[in-house]
Amino acid sequence: MNSNITIRKGRIEDTAAMSHIFNHYIRTSNVIFSERERTPLDMYRLLAPVVQGGYPFYVAEVDGTVAGYCFAHAWLPDPVYAYCWELTEYLLPEAAGHGVGSGLLRHVIDDCFKGGAHSLVAFVTADNLPCCRMLTRFGFNHIGTLPETGFKHGRWHGDAIYQLILPARE
């Protein structure tokens, strides 16, 4: 992969590229516990509250092509959870292992801190070891695993739960 990586603020217009990345994992892996592909309109509906809510949202481009995305969003809708945000990140397969995911995650975590989040959570397929290692490198703690929560490609998979408590703001 070329090292010409640019990380920029995401835009609602990125939904077509994002659905392409997302749908690759729907078809080929257990990373996403779903079998329903998403259209750009589906992605638009998912991202509209992220953009309207001012949550961090970044994409990585490699030579002008969207190679990955990462965003934060409300974990649960009840106001008591207002400061706990969930992270979502996906990359083109060829972008993995080249610093794209780490770059995106770094930007989103920084903006989560600046935006007032207190706790960040990430749910990862338990056997997605590269993602689990990346979260650990960024200070996330493995809180636990919900075993056998998703059945895909002929077998059960669990959800690993990771959490990062952000430092208190001064």
N, CA and C atoms as an extended XYZ file, in Angstrom:
510
Properties=species:S:1:pos:R:3:atomname:S:1:resname:S:1:resid:I:1 pbc="F F F"
N         0.842       -1.183        0.000 N   MET     1
C         0.000        0.000        0.000 CA  MET     1
C         0.878        1.232        0.000 C   MET     1
N         0.471        2.211       -0.764 N   ASN     2
C         1.178        3.480       -0.836 CA  ASN     2
C         1.087        4.180        0.516 C   ASN     2
N         2.106        4.907        0.866 N   SER     3
C         2.123        5.567        2.176 CA  SER     3
C         1.534        6.971        2.124 C   SER     3
N         0.903        7.356        1.028 N   ASN     4
C         0.290        8.668        0.896 CA  ASN     4
C        -1.085        8.667        1.572 C   ASN     4
N        -1.074        8.711        2.903 N   ILE     5
C        -2.299        8.622        3.701 CA  ILE     5
C        -2.684       10.008        4.197 C   ILE     5
N        -3.931       10.375        3.979 N   THR     6
C        -4.474       11.635        4.472 CA  THR     6
C        -5.661       11.319        5.368 C   THR     6
N        -5.661       11.889        6.551 N   ILE     7
C        -6.807       11.738        7.451 CA  ILE     7
C        -7.498       13.086        7.511 C   ILE     7
N        -8.795       13.061        7.252 N   ARG     8
C        -9.569       14.298        7.221 CA  ARG     8
C       -10.907       14.090        7.927 C   ARG     8
N       -11.562       15.191        8.229 N   LYS     9
C       -12.903       15.120        8.800 CA  LYS     9
C       -13.814       14.413        7.798 C   LYS     9
N       -14.644       13.526        8.319 N   GLY    10
C       -15.587       12.834        7.452 CA  GLY    10
C       -16.712       13.750        7.024 C   GLY    10
N       -17.305       13.402        5.891 N   ARG    11
C       -18.442       14.154        5.353 CA  ARG    11
C       -19.560       13.175        5.031 C   ARG    11
N       -20.748       13.652        5.067 N   ILE    12
C       -21.902       12.815        4.750 CA  ILE    12
C       -21.777       12.253        3.335 C   ILE    12
N       -21.058       12.943        2.467 N   GLU    13
C       -20.853       12.481        1.092 CA  GLU    13
C       -19.955       11.242        1.016 C   GLU    13
N       -19.337       10.851        2.120 N   ASP    14
C       -18.465        9.674        2.149 CA  ASP    14
C       -19.252        8.371        2.288 C   ASP    14
N       -20.575        8.456        2.351 N   THR    15
C       -21.368        7.264        2.660 CA  THR    15
C       -21.242        6.159        1.612 C   THR    15
N       -21.089        6.499        0.338 N   ALA    16
C       -20.969        5.447       -0.687 CA  ALA    16
C       -19.692        4.642       -0.462 C   ALA    16
N       -18.579        5.325       -0.226 N   ALA    17
C       -17.322        4.626        0.030 CA  ALA    17
C       -17.396        3.827        1.324 C   ALA    17
N       -18.066        4.380        2.319 N   MET    18
C       -18.194        3.685        3.599 CA  MET    18
C       -19.033        2.421        3.459 C   MET    18
N       -20.115        2.493        2.693 N   SER    19
C       -20.931        1.291        2.520 CA  SER    19
C       -20.155        0.224        1.755 C   SER    19
N       -19.300        0.630        0.828 N   HIS    20
C       -18.454       -0.328        0.108 CA  HIS    20
C       -17.541       -1.079        1.087 C   HIS    20
N       -16.903       -0.345        1.986 N   ILE    21
C       -16.013       -0.956        2.983 CA  ILE    21
C       -16.822       -1.869        3.912 C   ILE    21
N       -17.914       -1.368        4.432 N   PHE    22
C       -18.757       -2.121        5.360 CA  PHE    22
C       -19.244       -3.418        4.715 C   PHE    22
N       -19.727       -3.330        3.485 N   ASN    23
C       -20.296       -4.493        2.812 CA  ASN    23
C       -19.259       -5.572        2.517 C   ASN    23
N       -18.015       -5.180        2.345 N   HIS    24
C       -16.962       -6.189        2.185 CA  HIS    24
C       -16.951       -7.121        3.394 C   HIS    24
N       -17.045       -6.544        4.590 N   TYR    25
C       -16.995       -7.354        5.813 CA  TYR    25
C       -18.289       -8.151        6.024 C   TYR    25
N       -19.403       -7.604        5.569 N   ILE    26
C       -20.658       -8.363        5.636 CA  ILE    26
C       -20.505       -9.661        4.841 C   ILE    26
N       -19.951       -9.538        3.642 N   ARG    27
C       -19.854      -10.690        2.736 CA  ARG    27
C       -18.750      -11.671        3.107 C   ARG    27
N       -17.650      -11.190        3.668 N   THR    28
C       -16.453      -12.033        3.737 CA  THR    28
C       -15.979      -12.403        5.129 C   THR    28
N       -16.546      -11.831        6.178 N   SER    29
C       -15.946      -12.078        7.488 CA  SER    29
C       -16.992      -12.110        8.593 C   SER    29
N       -16.499      -12.361        9.786 N   ASN    30
C       -17.320      -12.354       10.990 CA  ASN    30
C       -17.161      -11.056       11.772 C   ASN    30
N       -16.461      -10.098       11.205 N   VAL    31
C       -16.197       -8.842       11.894 CA  VAL    31
C       -17.494       -8.098       12.201 C   VAL    31
N       -18.482       -8.224       11.334 N   ILE    32
C       -19.774       -7.571       11.538 CA  ILE    32
C       -20.827       -8.659       11.703 C   ILE    32
N       -21.556       -8.612       12.796 N   PHE    33
C       -22.599       -9.599       13.058 CA  PHE    33
C       -23.883       -9.201       12.347 C   PHE    33
N       -23.832       -9.217       11.053 N   SER    34
C       -24.997       -8.947       10.237 CA  SER    34
C       -24.784       -9.646        8.905 C   SER    34
N       -25.863       -9.921        8.247 N   GLU    35
C       -25.781      -10.486        6.901 CA  GLU    35
C       -26.461       -9.566        5.899 C   GLU    35
N       -26.870       -8.375        6.357 N   ARG    36
C       -27.562       -7.415        5.495 CA  ARG    36
C       -26.594       -6.316        5.063 C   ARG    36
N       -26.372       -6.244        3.748 N   GLU    37
C       -25.510       -5.192        3.221 CA  GLU    37
C       -26.205       -3.837        3.371 C   GLU    37
N       -25.401       -2.779        3.441 N   ARG    38
C       -25.912       -1.424        3.627 CA  ARG    38
C       -25.734       -0.616        2.344 C   ARG    38
N       -26.765        0.116        1.993 N   THR    39
C       -26.693        1.025        0.854 CA  THR    39
C       -26.097        2.352        1.321 C   THR    39
N       -25.691        3.203        0.387 N   PRO    40
C       -25.261        4.542        0.808 CA  PRO    40
C       -26.352        5.279        1.587 C   PRO    40
N       -27.616        5.062        1.248 N   LEU    41
C       -28.703        5.698        2.002 CA  LEU    41
C       -28.761        5.159        3.436 C   LEU    41
N       -28.536        3.856        3.616 N   ASP    42
C       -28.468        3.292        4.966 CA  ASP    42
C       -27.355        3.962        5.768 C   ASP    42
N       -26.203        4.130        5.136 N   MET    43
C       -25.069        4.775        5.810 CA  MET    43
C       -25.393        6.233        6.127 C   MET    43
N       -26.067        6.898        5.214 N   TYR    44
C       -26.477        8.281        5.452 CA  TYR    44
C       -27.349        8.359        6.710 C   TYR    44
N       -28.307        7.453        6.818 N   ARG    45
C       -29.201        7.441        7.985 CA  ARG    45
C       -28.433        7.149        9.273 C   ARG    45
N       -27.418        6.301        9.186 N   LEU    46
C       -26.585        5.996       10.346 CA  LEU    46
C       -25.745        7.208       10.746 C   LEU    46
N       -25.207        7.907        9.759 N   LEU    47
C       -24.291        9.009       10.030 CA  LEU    47
C       -24.968       10.333       10.329 C   LEU    47
N       -26.188       10.512        9.896 N   ALA    48
C       -26.857       11.802       10.112 CA  ALA    48
C       -26.829       12.223       11.582 C   ALA    48
N       -27.179       11.342       12.538 N   PRO    49
C       -27.112       11.774       13.946 CA  PRO    49
C       -25.679       12.034       14.424 C   PRO    49
N       -24.715       11.337       13.840 N   VAL    50
C       -23.308       11.563       14.196 CA  VAL    50
C       -22.906       12.975       13.782 C   VAL    50
N       -23.191       13.311       12.526 N   VAL    51
C       -22.827       14.625       12.001 CA  VAL    51
C       -23.624       15.718       12.705 C   VAL    51
N       -24.942       15.521       12.834 N   GLN    52
C       -25.781       16.536       13.472 CA  GLN    52
C       -25.436       16.710       14.951 C   GLN    52
N       -25.008       15.626       15.600 N   GLY    53
C       -24.663       15.689       17.012 CA  GLY    53
C       -23.254       16.197       17.279 C   GLY    53
N       -22.496       16.436       16.227 N   GLY    54
C       -21.141       16.950       16.389 CA  GLY    54
C       -20.146       15.927       16.916 C   GLY    54
N       -20.447       14.651       16.768 N   TYR    55
C       -19.521       13.614       17.217 CA  TYR    55
C       -18.311       13.544       16.270 C   TYR    55
N       -17.174       13.108       16.768 N   PRO    56
C       -15.996       12.968       15.910 CA  PRO    56
C       -16.240       11.958       14.790 C   PRO    56
N       -15.786       12.302       13.600 N   PHE    57
C       -15.966       11.466       12.416 CA  PHE    57
C       -14.829       11.783       11.448 C   PHE    57
N       -14.020       10.773       11.157 N   TYR    58
C       -12.873       10.934       10.264 CA  TYR    58
C       -12.846        9.834        9.220 C   TYR    58
N       -12.271       10.167        8.084 N   VAL    59
C       -11.974        9.161        7.066 CA  VAL    59
C       -10.493        9.265        6.728 C   VAL    59
N        -9.945        8.144        6.287 N   ALA    60
C        -8.568        8.108        5.793 CA  ALA    60
C        -8.636        7.897        4.291 C   ALA    60
N        -7.857        8.677        3.581 N   GLU    61
C        -7.748        8.516        2.140 CA  GLU    61
C        -6.331        8.083        1.803 C   GLU    61
N        -6.230        7.172        0.872 N   VAL    62
C        -4.944        6.763        0.328 CA  VAL    62
C        -5.016        7.057       -1.162 C   VAL    62
N        -4.168        7.964       -1.599 N   ASP    63
C        -4.182        8.391       -3.002 CA  ASP    63
C        -5.572        8.806       -3.459 C   ASP    63
N        -6.298        9.526       -2.593 N   GLY    64
C        -7.598       10.059       -2.943 CA  GLY    64
C        -8.769        9.105       -2.803 C   GLY    64
N        -8.510        7.865       -2.403 N   THR    65
C        -9.579        6.875       -2.224 CA  THR    65
C        -9.821        6.658       -0.740 C   THR    65
N       -11.094        6.656       -0.329 N   VAL    66
C       -11.414        6.412        1.076 CA  VAL    66
C       -11.000        4.979        1.417 C   VAL    66
N       -10.079        4.859        2.370 N   ALA    67
C        -9.533        3.561        2.760 CA  ALA    67
C        -9.998        3.130        4.138 C   ALA    67
N       -10.699        4.007        4.843 N   GLY    68
C       -11.199        3.660        6.165 CA  GLY    68
C       -11.947        4.812        6.780 C   GLY    68
N       -12.692        4.484        7.829 N   TYR    69
C       -13.438        5.513        8.535 CA  TYR    69
C       -13.558        5.129       10.000 C   TYR    69
N       -13.729        6.149       10.835 N   CYS    70
C       -13.906        5.949       12.267 CA  CYS    70
C       -14.765        7.095       12.786 C   CYS    70
N       -15.721        6.753       13.639 N   PHE    71
C       -16.550        7.794       14.232 CA  PHE    71
C       -17.008        7.352       15.615 C   PHE    71
N       -17.397        8.352       16.397 N   ALA    72
C       -17.992        8.115       17.713 CA  ALA    72
C       -19.477        8.431       17.614 C   ALA    72
N       -20.237        7.805       18.478 N   HIS    73
C       -21.675        8.063       18.526 CA  HIS    73
C       -22.173        7.738       19.924 C   HIS    73
N       -23.377        8.188       20.209 N   ALA    74
C       -23.960        7.911       21.514 CA  ALA    74
C       -24.036        6.407       21.720 C   ALA    74
N       -23.632        5.951       22.893 N   TRP    75
C       -23.700        4.523       23.170 CA  TRP    75
C       -25.146        4.097       23.351 C   TRP    75
N       -25.850        4.780       24.236 N   LEU    76
C       -27.272        4.511       24.477 CA  LEU    76
C       -28.004        5.856       24.531 C   LEU    76
N       -29.296        5.870       24.193 N   PRO    77
C       -29.994        7.159       24.072 CA  PRO    77
C       -30.358        7.852       25.384 C   PRO    77
N       -30.387        7.140       26.494 N   ASP    78
C       -30.780        7.764       27.752 CA  ASP    78
C       -29.750        8.825       28.155 C   ASP    78
N       -30.210        9.987       28.640 N   PRO    79
C       -29.284       11.067       29.012 CA  PRO    79
C       -28.227       10.679       30.048 C   PRO    79
N       -28.480        9.673       30.879 N   VAL    80
C       -27.468        9.286       31.860 CA  VAL    80
C       -26.204        8.754       31.177 C   VAL    80
N       -26.325        8.346       29.929 N   TYR    81
C       -25.176        7.838       29.168 CA  TYR    81
C       -24.575        8.885       28.232 C   TYR    81
N       -24.912       10.142       28.431 N   ALA    82
C       -24.502       11.196       27.506 CA  ALA    82
C       -22.991       11.318       27.329 C   ALA    82
N       -22.224       10.896       28.309 N   TYR    83
C       -20.774       11.056       28.232 CA  TYR    83
C       -20.051        9.748       27.907 C   TYR    83
N       -20.805        8.732       27.568 N   CYS    84
C       -20.245        7.448       27.147 CA  CYS    84
C       -20.536        7.290       25.658 C   CYS    84
N       -19.471        7.239       24.869 N   TRP    85
C       -19.616        7.183       23.418 CA  TRP    85
C       -19.029        5.874       22.896 C   TRP    85
N       -19.671        5.335       21.908 N   GLU    86
C       -19.190        4.106       21.266 CA  GLU    86
C       -18.411        4.466       20.004 C   GLU    86
N       -17.360        3.715       19.745 N   LEU    87
C       -16.536        3.942       18.554 CA  LEU    87
C       -16.820        2.867       17.511 C   LEU    87
N       -16.802        3.282       16.257 N   THR    88
C       -16.964        2.390       15.117 CA  THR    88
C       -15.848        2.692       14.136 C   THR    88
N       -15.176        1.638       13.653 N   GLU    89
C       -14.069        1.837       12.705 CA  GLU    89
C       -13.973        0.637       11.772 C   GLU    89
N       -13.814        0.924       10.476 N   TYR    90
C       -13.590       -0.115        9.468 CA  TYR    90
C       -12.617        0.408        8.424 C   TYR    90
N       -11.813       -0.512        7.899 N   LEU    91
C       -10.813       -0.179        6.877 CA  LEU    91
C       -10.961       -1.099        5.680 C   LEU    91
N       -10.535       -0.615        4.528 N   LEU    92
C       -10.360       -1.531        3.417 CA  LEU    92
C        -9.345       -2.581        3.846 C   LEU    92
N        -9.508       -3.827        3.444 N   PRO    93
C        -8.563       -4.870        3.881 CA  PRO    93
C        -7.110       -4.533        3.557 C   PRO    93
N        -6.865       -3.945        2.404 N   GLU    94
C        -5.483       -3.631        2.025 CA  GLU    94
C        -4.908       -2.459        2.819 C   GLU    94
N        -5.742       -1.741        3.572 N   ALA    95
C        -5.255       -0.634        4.396 CA  ALA    95
C        -4.806       -1.110        5.775 C   ALA    95
N        -5.228       -2.303        6.164 N   ALA    96
C        -4.878       -2.819        7.494 CA  ALA    96
C        -3.368       -3.050        7.591 C   ALA    96
N        -2.834       -2.732        8.756 N   GLY    97
C        -1.415       -2.968        9.004 CA  GLY    97
C        -0.494       -1.881        8.490 C   GLY    97
N        -1.049       -0.752        8.054 N   HIS    98
C        -0.231        0.336        7.510 CA  HIS    98
C        -0.389        1.636        8.303 C   HIS    98
N        -0.965        1.559        9.491 N   GLY    99
C        -1.125        2.739       10.325 CA  GLY    99
C        -2.399        3.526       10.079 C   GLY    99
N        -3.219        3.092        9.126 N   VAL   100
C        -4.460        3.809        8.816 CA  VAL   100
C        -5.421        3.754       10.004 C   VAL   100
N        -5.643        2.571       10.537 N   GLY   101
C        -6.568        2.416       11.662 CA  GLY   101
C        -6.100        3.177       12.886 C   GLY   101
N        -4.818        3.103       13.183 N   SER   102
C        -4.281        3.823       14.342 CA  SER   102
C        -4.411        5.328       14.169 C   SER   102
N        -4.136        5.816       12.969 N   GLY   103
C        -4.272        7.250       12.704 CA  GLY   103
C        -5.696        7.729       12.894 C   GLY   103
N        -6.641        6.981       12.351 N   LEU   104
C        -8.055        7.339       12.516 CA  LEU   104
C        -8.458        7.323       13.990 C   LEU   104
N        -8.079        6.247       14.678 N   LEU   105
C        -8.460        6.112       16.084 CA  LEU   105
C        -7.878        7.241       16.922 C   LEU   105
N        -6.645        7.601       16.655 N   ARG   106
C        -5.995        8.692       17.400 CA  ARG   106
C        -6.792        9.998       17.241 C   ARG   106
N        -7.183       10.328       16.006 N   HIS   107
C        -7.952       11.549       15.773 CA  HIS   107
C        -9.294       11.515       16.499 C   HIS   107
N        -9.971       10.391       16.420 N   VAL   108
C       -11.296       10.300       17.036 CA  VAL   108
C       -11.192       10.373       18.557 C   VAL   108
N       -10.238        9.670       19.144 N   ILE   109
C       -10.074        9.733       20.606 CA  ILE   109
C        -9.764       11.161       21.049 C   ILE   109
N        -8.868       11.838       20.349 N   ASP   110
C        -8.542       13.226       20.700 CA  ASP   110
C        -9.788       14.109       20.664 C   ASP   110
N       -10.605       13.949       19.620 N   ASP   111
C       -11.812       14.760       19.517 CA  ASP   111
C       -12.868       14.358       20.547 C   ASP   111
N       -12.904       13.096       20.914 N   CYS   112
C       -13.824       12.670       21.973 CA  CYS   112
C       -13.471       13.371       23.281 C   CYS   112
N       -12.186       13.434       23.580 N   PHE   113
C       -11.734       14.123       24.791 CA  PHE   113
C       -12.130       15.600       24.727 C   PHE   113
N       -11.817       16.242       23.598 N   LYS   114
C       -12.145       17.662       23.439 CA  LYS   114
C       -13.654       17.898       23.473 C   LYS   114
N       -14.423       16.922       23.024 N   GLY   115
C       -15.877       17.058       22.962 CA  GLY   115
C       -16.596       16.747       24.260 C   GLY   115
N       -15.856       16.346       25.289 N   GLY   116
C       -16.462       16.139       26.591 CA  GLY   116
C       -16.835       14.715       26.944 C   GLY   116
N       -16.455       13.755       26.121 N   ALA   117
C       -16.738       12.360       26.474 CA  ALA   117
C       -15.934       11.970       27.706 C   ALA   117
N       -16.480       11.076       28.475 N   HIS   118
C       -15.787       10.565       29.658 CA  HIS   118
C       -15.342        9.116       29.460 C   HIS   118
N       -16.197        8.331       28.811 N   SER   119
C       -15.937        6.904       28.636 CA  SER   119
C       -16.160        6.543       27.171 C   SER   119
N       -15.224        5.790       26.603 N   LEU   120
C       -15.369        5.294       25.230 CA  LEU   120
C       -15.470        3.781       25.291 C   LEU   120
N       -16.387        3.223       24.517 N   VAL   121
C       -16.547        1.779       24.464 CA  VAL   121
C       -16.453        1.320       23.015 C   VAL   121
N       -15.974        0.110       22.864 N   ALA   122
C       -15.891       -0.515       21.544 CA  ALA   122
C       -16.258       -1.982       21.702 C   ALA   122
N       -17.091       -2.450       20.820 N   PHE   123
C       -17.490       -3.855       20.784 CA  PHE   123
C       -16.845       -4.468       19.548 C   PHE   123
N       -16.077       -5.529       19.762 N   VAL   124
C       -15.282       -6.121       18.698 CA  VAL   124
C       -15.528       -7.621       18.689 C   VAL   124
N       -15.641       -8.190       17.507 N   THR   125
C       -15.720       -9.644       17.439 CA  THR   125
C       -14.509      -10.197       18.176 C   THR   125
N       -14.730      -11.095       19.106 N   ALA   126
C       -13.665      -11.541       20.007 CA  ALA   126
C       -12.464      -12.133       19.281 C   ALA   126
N       -12.677      -12.716       18.109 N   ASP   127
C       -11.529      -13.296       17.404 CA  ASP   127
C       -10.915      -12.335       16.385 C   ASP   127
N       -11.276      -11.051       16.444 N   ASN   128
C       -10.655      -10.028       15.598 CA  ASN   128
C        -9.420       -9.502       16.340 C   ASN   128
N        -8.391      -10.321       16.378 N   LEU   129
C        -7.211      -10.019       17.193 CA  LEU   129
C        -6.490       -8.738       16.791 C   LEU   129
N        -6.351       -8.397       15.506 N   PRO   130
C        -5.685       -7.129       15.193 CA  PRO   130
C        -6.402       -5.922       15.794 C   PRO   130
N        -7.712       -5.922       15.749 N   CYS   131
C        -8.467       -4.804       16.322 CA  CYS   131
C        -8.335       -4.792       17.845 C   CYS   131
N        -8.398       -5.965       18.458 N   CYS   132
C        -8.244       -6.050       19.916 CA  CYS   132
C        -6.875       -5.523       20.344 C   CYS   132
N        -5.828       -5.884       19.603 N   ARG   133
C        -4.477       -5.398       19.925 CA  ARG   133
C        -4.377       -3.882       19.762 C   ARG   133
N        -4.990       -3.350       18.696 N   MET   134
C        -4.926       -1.909       18.480 CA  MET   134
C        -5.603       -1.163       19.628 C   MET   134
N        -6.774       -1.609       20.032 N   LEU   135
C        -7.460       -0.946       21.139 CA  LEU   135
C        -6.615       -0.984       22.406 C   LEU   135
N        -5.992       -2.111       22.680 N   THR   136
C        -5.140       -2.244       23.865 CA  THR   136
C        -3.962       -1.271       23.788 C   THR   136
N        -3.358       -1.124       22.602 N   ARG   137
C        -2.249       -0.172       22.434 CA  ARG   137
C        -2.680        1.257       22.755 C   ARG   137
N        -3.943        1.564       22.526 N   PHE   138
C        -4.454        2.910       22.789 CA  PHE   138
C        -4.975        3.073       24.216 C   PHE   138
N        -4.764        2.079       25.058 N   GLY   139
C        -5.136        2.212       26.463 CA  GLY   139
C        -6.502        1.668       26.825 C   GLY   139
N        -7.207        1.088       25.864 N   PHE   140
C        -8.500        0.481       26.186 CA  PHE   140
C        -8.276       -0.772       27.026 C   PHE   140
N        -9.160       -0.997       27.971 N   ASN   141
C        -9.130       -2.211       28.781 CA  ASN   141
C       -10.172       -3.193       28.265 C   ASN   141
N        -9.788       -4.459       28.229 N   HIS   142
C       -10.746       -5.505       27.867 CA  HIS   142
C       -11.618       -5.725       29.099 C   HIS   142
N       -12.872       -5.325       29.008 N   ILE   143
C       -13.787       -5.389       30.142 CA  ILE   143
C       -14.385       -6.780       30.290 C   ILE   143
N       -14.589       -7.451       29.172 N   GLY   144
C       -15.172       -8.785       29.200 CA  GLY   144
C       -15.578       -9.216       27.804 C   GLY   144
N       -16.061      -10.427       27.731 N   THR   145
C       -16.519      -10.972       26.462 CA  THR   145
C       -17.889      -11.596       26.660 C   THR   145
N       -18.784      -11.267       25.761 N   LEU   146
C       -20.091      -11.906       25.726 CA  LEU   146
C       -19.957      -13.077       24.754 C   LEU   146
N       -19.909      -14.299       25.264 N   PRO   147
C       -19.670      -15.437       24.369 CA  PRO   147
C       -20.883      -15.756       23.503 C   PRO   147
N       -20.603      -16.225       22.317 N   GLU   148
C       -21.611      -16.769       21.405 CA  GLU   148
C       -22.806      -15.849       21.202 C   GLU   148
N       -22.532      -14.580       20.898 N   THR   149
C       -23.621      -13.625       20.670 CA  THR   149
C       -24.048      -13.559       19.217 C   THR   149
N       -23.183      -13.966       18.302 N   GLY   150
C       -23.520      -13.905       16.882 CA  GLY   150
C       -23.173      -15.200       16.177 C   GLY   150
N       -24.060      -15.641       15.293 N   PHE   151
C       -23.817      -16.864       14.511 CA  PHE   151
C       -23.676      -16.462       13.053 C   PHE   151
N       -22.500      -16.681       12.513 N   LYS   152
C       -22.238      -16.290       11.136 CA  LYS   152
C       -21.213      -17.232       10.533 C   LYS   152
N       -21.386      -17.526        9.275 N   HIS   153
C       -20.480      -18.421        8.550 CA  HIS   153
C       -20.316      -19.761        9.255 C   HIS   153
N       -21.417      -20.257        9.808 N   GLY   154
C       -21.434      -21.603       10.351 CA  GLY   154
C       -20.907      -21.792       11.754 C   GLY   154
N       -20.627      -20.692       12.459 N   ARG   155
C       -20.163      -20.874       13.835 CA  ARG   155
C       -20.512      -19.669       14.697 C   ARG   155
N       -20.430      -19.884       16.006 N   TRP   156
C       -20.716      -18.837       16.972 CA  TRP   156
C       -19.491      -17.962       17.198 C   TRP   156
N       -19.750      -16.671       17.442 N   HIS   157
C       -18.686      -15.698       17.726 CA  HIS   157
C       -19.133      -14.845       18.900 C   HIS   157
N       -18.165      -14.406       19.683 N   GLY   158
C       -18.468      -13.564       20.829 CA  GLY   158
C       -18.116      -12.114       20.572 C   GLY   158
N       -18.648      -11.245       21.431 N   ASP   159
C       -18.346       -9.816       21.409 CA  ASP   159
C       -17.389       -9.504       22.551 C   ASP   159
N       -16.232       -8.979       22.220 N   ALA   160
C       -15.301       -8.490       23.236 CA  ALA   160
C       -15.623       -7.016       23.482 C   ALA   160
N       -15.651       -6.628       24.740 N   ILE   161
C       -15.995       -5.264       25.113 CA  ILE   161
C       -14.734       -4.573       25.628 C   ILE   161
N       -14.444       -3.417       25.040 N   TYR   162
C       -13.281       -2.626       25.434 CA  TYR   162
C       -13.759       -1.255       25.889 C   TYR   162
N       -13.042       -0.697       26.883 N   GLN   163
C       -13.409        0.609       27.404 CA  GLN   163
C       -12.166        1.428       27.700 C   GLN   163
N       -12.280        2.723       27.412 N   LEU   164
C       -11.232        3.676       27.754 CA  LEU   164
C       -11.887        4.803       28.541 C   LEU   164
N       -11.417        5.014       29.764 N   ILE   165
C       -11.869        6.154       30.565 CA  ILE   165
C       -10.918        7.304       30.252 C   ILE   165
N       -11.463        8.372       29.758 N   LEU   166
C       -10.632        9.531       29.388 CA  LEU   166
C       -10.254       10.319       30.636 C   LEU   166
N        -9.097       10.971       30.622 N   PRO   167
C        -8.690       11.758       31.788 CA  PRO   167
C        -9.658       12.911       32.021 C   PRO   167
N        -9.760       13.311       33.274 N   ALA   168
C       -10.641       14.431       33.624 CA  ALA   168
C       -10.167       15.698       32.928 C   ALA   168
N       -11.124       16.470       32.479 N   ARG   169
C       -10.796       17.745       31.841 CA  ARG   169
C       -10.576       18.790       32.914 C   ARG   169
N        -9.671       19.682       32.632 N   GLU   170
C        -9.377       20.745       33.615 CA  GLU   170
C       -10.146       21.987       33.306 C   GLU   170
